[in-house]
């Protein structure tokens, strides 16, 4: 059963219905579900779906020819293979689809270009000559992010400016990912997302009829399962020096967020080299560089600033639990790993993805106009501010701190401050007071609204305060998961 991707399918359908020729570039990291989305889009439409492979150019052309000639085009009566790519692409105009669009999908297009670097030029000449004014829709799809962004879509490429649609597919959000586990409790849905993220290929590995514990043990921790070797397979496929990348990813997964700290933990002495490694991981969608929501453009341009985090939840899970205990997994000690390593730490591990889920919830609330105001930008905030002492000491302390969620209105006069707690105890009133103290000195003449998110409800003091204060809103786990 195909799940989610309503926005992507709607985009493609709109382009399909347009009268003029369409040249669509759709790309995204591996495993994100591009191929399955395109196959879903092509259902009930006459089409050609060609998947490129890493092979010699002549072999690629022969396979592409065979696929096109199956469509009973006129050339099929007298040839078995096109002489060159120009003739092959021109034959798209001969597809016998009547009044419907002549739809062709070329999956993993970078493999085709690797065999013959002139292919974009051939397509560009044909597009300008006849294809753009014809009832055709050509979709070029690729997973090689660097090639798609720096080559195919770059100004120097012949196809630059020809695309009528460019779509970068990202991993699914929490609410689509939840549909893979309809019978899980809200708590289990959060943890499952924290473990797998929004990559459909990973989500598909879990069985609906198994508990969360059984799925993790059977489909991640057991040698021979698909996800057991997924990280190693992907890194070897995409990168060299995998031992260095392993050390860097592990450092980030275990809490190192700044460039210098990552260099020290991964034993890469030169931070400029570490920066290059991290950049490559960002291009693959494994790592992201995060800035405070109020960071200036100049700060973002500084290579040494910002915090590095793993954007792929499954990579974070594997390097937190699997990579560090690989010898035990190789020995088949799955039950021991679950009981003594994974289960005791799973709640704390899920706390960071829970913040991401809460931010997604706020985005959904904005779409429904259910927030105190429409924000212009939203994200995590961090910096120096005042923290209330909650361990018996009197007064306040200036310290480095973070706010899980800060949404800022267009005029900069309204702030929504969010704190997220994924714990098995109610959100305490003392932490609410601490949240208030954190942002109080941040800006004067600003109206603050407080959004508190809790996996286990709220203590009585906060609930009473929320009833009397319309700037304080509380969201429990069931409400958050429901969206």
HURA-V222421 format. One record per residue. N is the residue number from 1. OMEGA is omega in whole degrees, 0 to 359 (* if undefined). BURIAL is + if it has 24 or more other ideal C-beta (glycine too) atoms within 12 Angstrom, else -. Layout:
# HURA-V222421
N_OMEGA_BURIAL ; N_OMEGA_BURIAL
This chain:
# HURA-V222421
1_179_- ; 2_184_- ; 3_171_+ ; 4_179_+ ; 5_179_+ ; 6_182_- ; 7_180_- ; 8_180_+ ; 9_178_+ ; 10_177_- ; 11_181_+ ; 12_179_+ ; 13_178_+ ; 14_180_- ; 15_180_+ ; 16_183_+ ; 17_179_- ; 18_187_- ; 19_185_- ; 20_178_- ; 21_182_+ ; 22_173_+ ; 23_187_+ ; 24_173_+ ; 25_179_+ ; 26_183_+ ; 27_180_+ ; 28_184_+ ; 29_179_+ ; 30_176_+ ; 31_186_+ ; 32_175_+ ; 33_182_+ ; 34_185_+ ; 35_181_+ ; 36_177_+ ; 37_179_+ ; 38_178_+ ; 39_177_- ; 40_179_+ ; 41_184_+ ; 42_181_+ ; 43_178_- ; 44_174_- ; 45_172_+ ; 46_186_- ; 47_169_+ ; 48_178_+ ; 49_181_+ ; 50_178_+ ; 51_180_+ ; 52_175_+ ; 53_177_- ; 54_182_- ; 55_179_- ; 56_184_- ; 57_181_+ ; 58_178_- ; 59_179_- ; 60_180_+ ; 61_180_+ ; 62_180_+ ; 63_178_+ ; 64_178_+ ; 65_181_+ ; 66_180_- ; 67_180_+ ; 68_183_+ ; 69_175_+ ; 70_186_- ; 71_176_+ ; 72_174_- ; 73_184_+ ; 74_183_- ; 75_182_+ ; 76_181_- ; 77_185_- ; 78_176_- ; 79_175_- ; 80_181_- ; 81_177_+ ; 82_184_+ ; 83_182_- ; 84_184_- ; 85_180_+ ; 86_179_+ ; 87_180_- ; 88_181_+ ; 89_179_+ ; 90_182_+ ; 91_175_+ ; 92_179_+ ; 93_183_+ ; 94_180_+ ; 95_188_+ ; 96_185_- ; 97_177_+ ; 98_181_- ; 99_181_- ; 100_181_- ; 101_175_+ ; 102_189_+ ; 103_176_+ ; 104_178_+ ; 105_175_+ ; 106_183_+ ; 107_184_+ ; 108_180_+ ; 109_178_+ ; 110_178_+ ; 111_179_+ ; 112_181_+ ; 113_179_+ ; 114_179_+ ; 115_180_+ ; 116_184_+ ; 117_182_- ; 118_185_- ; 119_177_+ ; 120_178_+ ; 121_178_- ; 122_179_+ ; 123_180_+ ; 124_180_+ ; 125_179_- ; 126_179_+ ; 127_181_+ ; 128_184_- ; 129_188_- ; 130_188_- ; 131_184_+ ; 132_181_+ ; 133_182_- ; 134_181_+ ; 135_183_+ ; 136_172_+ ; 137_180_+ ; 138_179_+ ; 139_178_+ ; 140_186_+ ; 141_180_+ ; 142_177_+ ; 143_180_+ ; 144_188_+ ; 145_182_+ ; 146_179_- ; 147_184_+ ; 148_184_+ ; 149_186_+ ; 150_180_- ; 151_187_+ ; 152_184_+ ; 153_183_+ ; 154_184_- ; 155_183_- ; 156_183_- ; 157_181_+ ; 158_182_+ ; 159_180_+ ; 160_178_- ; 161_181_- ; 162_184_+ ; 163_176_+ ; 164_177_+ ; 165_178_+ ; 166_183_+ ; 167_176_+ ; 168_180_+ ; 169_177_+ ; 170_180_+ ; 171_180_+ ; 172_172_+ ; 173_183_+ ; 174_188_+ ; 175_173_+ ; 176_180_+ ; 177_180_+ ; 178_184_+ ; 179_176_+ ; 180_182_+ ; 181_186_+ ; 182_184_- ; 183_178_- ; 184_173_+ ; 185_177_- ; 186_179_+ ; 187_182_+ ; 188_179_+ ; 189_178_+ ; 190_182_+ ; 191_178_+ ; 192_178_+ ; 193_178_+ ; 194_182_+ ; 195_189_+ ; 196_185_+ ; 197_185_+ ; 198_179_+ ; 199_184_+ ; 200_181_+ ; 201_179_+ ; 202_181_+ ; 203_181_+ ; 204_182_+ ; 205_180_+ ; 206_179_+ ; 207_182_- ; 208_186_- ; 209_179_- ; 210_177_- ; 211_178_- ; 212_179_+ ; 213_182_+ ; 214_180_- ; 215_180_+ ; 216_181_+ ; 217_187_+ ; 218_190_+ ; 219_175_+ ; 220_188_+ ; 221_182_+ ; 222_179_+ ; 223_181_+ ; 224_177_- ; 225_184_- ; 226_185_+ ; 227_179_+ ; 228_183_+ ; 229_186_+ ; 230_184_+ ; 231_180_+ ; 232_180_+ ; 233_183_- ; 234_180_+ ; 235_180_+ ; 236_180_- ; 237_189_- ; 238_192_+ ; 239_167_+ ; 240_179_- ; 241_184_- ; 242_178_- ; 243_178_- ; 244_179_+ ; 245_177_+ ; 246_181_+ ; 247_181_+ ; 248_181_+ ; 249_179_+ ; 250_180_+ ; 251_180_+ ; 252_181_+ ; 253_184_+ ; 254_170_+ ; 255_176_- ; 256_186_+ ; 257_182_+ ; 258_188_+ ; 259_181_+ ; 260_181_- ; 261_179_- ; 262_178_+ ; 263_181_+ ; 264_183_- ; 265_182_+ ; 266_179_+ ; 267_171_- ; 268_191_+ ; 269_183_- ; 270_182_- ; 271_179_- ; 272_176_- ; 273_178_- ; 274_180_+ ; 275_179_+ ; 276_178_- ; 277_180_+ ; 278_178_+ ; 279_178_+ ; 280_178_+ ; 281_177_+ ; 282_178_+ ; 283_179_+ ; 284_180_+ ; 285_181_+ ; 286_181_+ ; 287_173_+ ; 288_175_+ ; 289_187_+ ; 290_176_+ ; 291_174_+ ; 292_186_+ ; 293_181_+ ; 294_182_+ ; 295_179_+ ; 296_180_- ; 297_181_- ; 298_180_- ; 299_181_- ; 300_180_- ; 301_181_- ; 302_184_- ; 303_182_- ; 304_183_- ; 305_180_- ; 306_180_+ ; 307_179_+ ; 308_178_+ ; 309_174_+ ; 310_179_+ ; 311_179_+ ; 312_183_+ ; 313_183_+ ; 314_176_+ ; 315_180_+ ; 316_178_+ ; 317_184_+ ; 318_182_+ ; 319_175_+ ; 320_187_+ ; 321_187_+ ; 322_186_+ ; 323_183_+ ; 324_183_- ; 325_189_+ ; 326_182_- ; 327_178_- ; 328_178_- ; 329_178_+ ; 330_178_- ; 331_179_- ; 332_182_- ; 333_185_- ; 334_181_+ ; 335_178_- ; 336_178_- ; 337_180_+ ; 338_187_+ ; 339_189_- ; 340_183_- ; 341_187_+ ; 342_186_+ ; 343_182_- ; 344_186_- ; 345_189_- ; 346_179_+ ; 347_179_+ ; 348_179_- ; 349_184_+ ; 350_184_+ ; 351_181_+ ; 352_174_+ ; 353_178_+ ; 354_176_+ ; 355_178_+ ; 356_179_+ ; 357_179_+ ; 358_177_+ ; 359_176_+ ; 360_177_+ ; 361_180_+ ; 362_176_+ ; 363_178_+ ; 364_178_+ ; 365_178_+ ; 366_179_- ; 367_181_- ; 368_182_- ; 369_182_- ; 370_180_- ; 371_180_+ ; 372_178_+ ; 373_177_+ ; 374_180_- ; 375_178_+ ; 376_177_- ; 377_185_+ ; 378_179_+ ; 379_177_+ ; 380_176_+ ; 381_173_+ ; 382_182_+ ; 383_179_+ ; 384_178_- ; 385_183_+ ; 386_180_- ; 387_178_+ ; 388_175_+ ; 389_185_- ; 390_182_- ; 391_175_- ; 392_180_- ; 393_179_- ; 394_173_- ; 395_184_- ; 396_178_- ; 397_175_- ; 398_185_- ; 399_170_- ; 400_182_- ; 401_178_+ ; 402_170_+ ; 403_185_+ ; 404_184_+ ; 405_174_+ ; 406_178_+ ; 407_186_+ ; 408_179_+ ; 409_184_+ ; 410_182_- ; 411_179_- ; 412_183_- ; 413_180_- ; 414_180_+ ; 415_167_+ ; 416_183_+ ; 417_182_+ ; 418_174_+ ; 419_186_+ ; 420_180_+ ; 421_176_+ ; 422_182_+ ; 423_180_- ; 424_173_- ; 425_181_- ; 426_176_+ ; 427_184_+ ; 428_180_+ ; 429_181_+ ; 430_179_- ; 431_173_+ ; 432_178_+ ; 433_178_+ ; 434_178_+ ; 435_178_+ ; 436_182_+ ; 437_182_+ ; 438_188_+ ; 439_183_+ ; 440_181_- ; 441_186_- ; 442_183_+ ; 443_178_- ; 444_178_- ; 445_179_- ; 446_175_- ; 447_181_- ; 448_171_+ ; 449_183_+ ; 450_178_+ ; 451_182_+ ; 452_182_+ ; 453_183_+ ; 454_177_+ ; 455_184_+ ; 456_175_- ; 457_187_+ ; 458_178_+ ; 459_188_- ; 460_181_- ; 461_180_- ; 462_180_+ ; 463_177_- ; 464_180_- ; 465_181_- ; 466_179_+ ; 467_183_- ; 468_186_- ; 469_183_- ; 470_174_- ; 471_181_- ; 472_179_+ ; 473_183_+ ; 474_179_+ ; 475_178_+ ; 476_187_+ ; 477_182_+ ; 478_179_- ; 479_181_+ ; 480_183_+ ; 481_179_+ ; 482_178_- ; 483_*_+
